[in-house]
Amino acid sequence: MTNKLANNTSNITAEHSTDSSAAIKLHWSFWFGVSFFIAVIIVVLMSTWYLSKKMVVDEHLPISVLTITGDIKYTQRDDVVKSLAEINLANFFQVDVNEVQQQLATLPWVYSVSVRKQWPDELKIYLVDQTPIALWNGDFLMNQYGNVFQANIEQLTQKIPQFFGPEGSENIALENFNNFNKLLKYNDLSIDELVLSERFSWQLTLNDGVLLNLGREERFERIARFIDLYPQIKKNRKENQQVDYVDLRYDTGVAVGWKPLAKPMNKPTAKSGVYNRNIKKDELKINV
């Protein structure tokens, strides 16, 4: 009996000791979790405060970096900077990229423009300049889409052909120019000047100085006829002569006018775009 009592007492003491250890571990785990949670809250609050303070400061930062890229042949960086002088760039967040884009689109050589902001202080601009393919009526330029614009002609880096025609005929002139050139290139010829009259009569001046009078009808057939006859025409020239013009308005054959080699070629006036070349008495008529 005595041994049993002693054993029971030992068991009770061991169980009490185990419960006490478990309670201590639970107590420390609880407070460790609470402390960790509080630390996380503090870090979050401090981070939020820091970011808020930085954003308030950054709101007053101006655009200080201007990056200009793209297909730019004529527009100068100074042109862009001067254009943007009318826009307030003192606050990064308040700069309206649409306003910047509209402002830059007014530059004479700009065909298209896109603008975006790069945090914290950069404005990125992508420009594409116009591609001038011809002068239009002496004062304007035409791009590859037949759109007319006005810019400083002195900035052109290469010679381009001249077009003359009535208002609204830009696309017709460009389309026919391209088609004419496709035919003429077989004789290593190209068009320097194209004149379209109010009555839609066509005149072409080639890169060798020869004027072609095509009239209004069958212009492509007449170009083809000229290509066939041009070698024969040049063989018929006299010494110290060169072809001045070829009149292709005949149903059969052509009329050829001559000029001395030293004679300068008459130029069209910017107002009318019509050559002052009259049919000469000594012209050569070639029938086909």
Helices and strands as residue ranges (DSSP letters): H 2-58, E 65-71, H 77-84, G 92-94, H 97-104, E 110-118, E 122-129, E 132-136, E 140-143, E 148-149, G 153-155, E 162-164, H 170-184, G 185-187, E 191-196, E 202-206, E 211-215, H 219-235, E 241-247, E 254-260, E 284-286
